[in-house]
């Protein structure tokens, strides 16, 4: 039993290190805090037995001020932009879907849901079709390309034919649009 627990602990640590190397951190998890790349902010995860079960709090390291960014039910994966001005959050809010939120650290710009962008028709036709025809759809933030664009994947499967799909996209903050990923991720 001891070796089993030790092996599980080692496996969990490897997953944490791998996700950190990719710049992503999953909450709830082993870590409860994640600093911004510029050191100005710290994301703090809080857990509770009562609703909301989990919350992300953003603490300004210069002033000590804190504000609640997001309450969530299941799990989230967070990804800081390179300069620490934005946070991409993959919110795994249901067993059959997830969403991506783009939040600003300073709170000056409104929060953004990539599903809202899709809902306005500002996405490639194959993504619109995939969302319309499938009942299991998972959005996943992959990485930032500088401060201005976020690479993400949409994957899932549907009730109509059961086949799986996976597409990669880029959200351009300047254009306010979702575009097909021009080059593969490395």
C-alpha positions, -999 to +999 in steps of 0.1 A: +000+000+000+029+024+008+045+019-026+011+025-043+006+058-024+042+068-032+038+060-069+005+080-070+023+109-053+051+108-078+027+106-108+007+136-094+040+155-091+050+147-127+016+159-139+020+192-120+055+197-134+044+190-169+015+214-168+037+240-152+062+236-181+034+242-205+024+273-185-009+258-173-021+251-138-052+231-129-073+240-099-082+224-076-050+206-074-017+203-056-009+240-060-033+266-046-015+297-059+000+308-092+020+340-097+018+361-129+049+361-152+056+398-143+052+392-105+024+418-102-004+394-094-011+360-077-041+338-085-053+321-054-076+291-055-100+287-026-121+256-019-152+253+003-177+226+013-205+251+005-215+268-027-195+281-045-172+251-040-142+268-057-132+303-064-103+321-081-092+352-063-067+376-079-043+394-055-024+425-065+011+419-050+019+456-050-012+468-031-025+437-014-059+443-029-078+411-039-109+405-061-129+375-069-124+365-106-145+334-109-165+309-090-164+274-105-179+240-097-157+213-111-122+223-122-104+250-142-071+253-160-054+287-160-029+301-184-012+335-179-004+356-209+034+363-213+033+398-198+008+388-171-020+411-183-045+384-191-056+350-179-071+323-201-093+300-180-106+267-193-137+261-172-147+224-171-181+233-158-200+202-171-193+166-180-202+173-216-187+208-222-161+233-212-156+269-220-127+295-223-129+328-205-103+355-211-100+377-180-079+408-175-057+412-145-062+449-140-100+446-145-101+475-170-114+455-199-145+433-197-142+396-193-147+376-225-161+342-232-150+326-265-185+309-267-200+344-268-177+352-298-189+321-315-225+329-307-221+362-326-210+343-357-174+355-355-159+320-360-150+297-389-180+278-404-166+243-393-166+255-357-201+268-359-212+235-375-193+214-348-211+233-320-245+230-337-242+192-344-225+179-313-236+175-277-201+170-262-179+200-269-148+209-250-129+242-255-093+241-242-068+270-240-034+259-252-010+288-253-007+325-258+011+339-288+022+371-272-004+393-256-027+396-286-038+360-295-047+328-278-043+294-294-070+269-284-086+236-293-122+225-296-128+188-295-157+165-289-182+142-304-218+142-312-251+126-309-258+126-346-231+102-358-209+097-327-177+106-346-150+126-328-136+159-340-107+182-330-099+216-345-074+242-335-080+279-336-065+313-327-085+340-311-073+375-321-080+400-294-074+429-318-098+415-345-122+401-320-125+370-342-117+333-341-095+321-370-083+287-380-048+280-367-025+287-396+004+265-383+005+235-361+013+239-325+047+227-314 
